[in-house]
Amino acid sequence: MESAYLKKCFGSSLSQALAEVAKARPSDPIEYLAHWLYHYRMVMRVREKERQEKIQLKEEYDRSLREAEMAEMLKQEEYQIQLECGKCHKDRLSTAISPEKTAAMQGEPKSLEKKASRESLPGVSAVIPETLPQKETPPE
């Protein structure tokens, strides 16, 4: 039962420590063992910290790669949308230019002026205000 506890808590570190004590044969083996175990614990903490940092750096690197891929995909989608909008815009321009507008672009502004005088602006009534019936004011 005690050996299972020692294996669980110390693992291979205790056997390594005892091997070092036997190899070094210090004058105070207990103190040597205590210092060796203390140093081993510090080394293991540093290794664990380095391992955690390495994992964190790998996760951050993977995340940055995914973000870069997403940014590239968004750029490609934006470019495709711009191309489609450019095609739509060109199509609209080519169908929206009427013969009167073409004539005006070529130097015949009179035809456009005639058309503009015939058409009314949106929101503006073509009815002359004087022809509208006026309200009678009630006598006082």
C-alpha positions in Angstrom: 0.0 0.0 0.0 2.8 2.5 0.9 4.7 1.5 -2.2 1.7 2.5 -4.4 1.5 5.8 -2.6 5.2 6.4 -3.2 5.0 5.5 -6.8 2.0 7.8 -7.2 3.6 10.8 -5.5 7.2 10.3 -6.6 7.0 8.3 -9.7 10.5 7.7 -11.1 11.9 10.7 -9.3 12.5 8.8 -6.1 14.3 6.0 -7.8 16.5 8.5 -9.8 17.2 10.4 -6.5 18.3 7.2 -4.7 20.4 6.2 -7.7 22.1 9.6 -7.5 22.7 9.2 -3.8 24.3 5.8 -4.3 26.4 7.2 -7.2 27.6 10.3 -5.3 28.0 8.8 -1.9 27.7 12.1 0.0 28.7 12.5 3.7 25.1 13.4 4.5 22.9 11.3 2.2 19.6 12.6 3.7 20.5 16.3 3.0 21.8 15.4 -0.5 18.5 13.5 -1.2 16.4 16.5 0.1 18.3 19.0 -2.1 18.1 16.7 -5.1 14.4 16.3 -4.7 13.9 20.0 -4.2 16.0 20.8 -7.4 14.1 18.1 -9.3 10.7 19.8 -8.3 11.9 23.2 -9.6 13.1 21.7 -12.8 9.8 19.9 -13.3 7.9 23.1 -12.7 9.9 24.9 -15.2 9.4 22.1 -17.8 5.7 22.1 -17.1 5.5 25.9 -17.5 7.5 25.6 -20.8 5.2 22.9 -22.0 2.1 25.0 -21.2 3.6 28.0 -23.0 4.4 25.8 -26.0 0.8 24.5 -26.1 -0.5 28.1 -25.8 1.8 29.3 -28.5 0.7 26.5 -30.8 -2.9 27.3 -30.1 -2.3 31.0 -30.9 -0.5 30.1 -34.0 -3.3 27.9 -35.2 -5.8 30.6 -34.4 -3.8 33.2 -36.3 -3.7 30.8 -39.3 -7.4 30.3 -39.2 -7.9 34.1 -39.0 -5.6 34.6 -41.9 -7.5 32.0 -43.9 -10.8 33.6 -43.1 -9.4 37.0 -44.0 -8.3 35.6 -47.4 -11.7 34.0 -48.0 -13.4 37.3 -47.2 -11.1 39.1 -49.6 -11.9 36.7 -52.3 -15.7 37.0 -51.6 -15.4 40.8 -51.7 -13.6 40.6 -55.0 -16.2 38.3 -56.5 -19.0 40.6 -55.3 -17.2 43.6 -56.7 -16.9 41.8 -60.1 -20.6 40.9 -60.0 -21.6 44.5 -59.1 -19.3 45.8 -61.8 -21.0 43.6 -64.4 -24.5 44.6 -63.1 -23.5 48.3 -63.1 -22.2 48.0 -66.7 -25.4 46.2 -67.8 -27.6 48.9 -66.2 -25.6 51.7 -67.8 -25.8 50.1 -71.2 -29.6 49.6 -70.9 -30.3 52.8 -69.2 -28.8 55.1 -71.8 -31.7 56.1 -74.1 -31.3 57.7 -77.5 -32.2 61.1 -76.1 -29.4 60.8 -73.5 -27.0 59.5 -76.2 -27.8 62.5 -78.3 -27.3 64.9 -75.4 -23.9 63.3 -74.7 -23.0 63.8 -78.4 -23.8 67.5 -78.3 -27.6 67.9 -78.7 -28.8 69.4 -75.4 -32.0 70.7 -76.9 -33.6 67.3 -77.1 -33.0 66.7 -73.4 -34.4 70.2 -72.6 -37.6 69.3 -74.4 -37.9 66.0 -72.7 -37.2 67.6 -69.3 -39.9 70.3 -69.8 -42.5 67.5 -70.6 -41.6 65.4 -67.6 -42.4 66.5 -64.1 -40.1 65.9 -61.2 -41.1 63.3 -58.6 -43.1 64.8 -55.8 -43.9 67.9 -57.8 -47.5 68.4 -59.0 -48.0 69.3 -62.6 -51.2 71.2 -61.6 -50.9 74.9 -61.4 -51.9 76.2 -58.0 -54.2 78.9 -59.3 -56.5 76.4 -60.9 -57.2 74.6 -57.7 -60.4 75.4 -55.9 -59.8 77.5 -52.9 -61.4 77.0 -49.5 -63.8 79.6 -48.5 -63.2 81.1 -45.1 -66.2 81.0 -42.8 -67.6 84.4 -42.0 -67.1 85.7 -38.5 
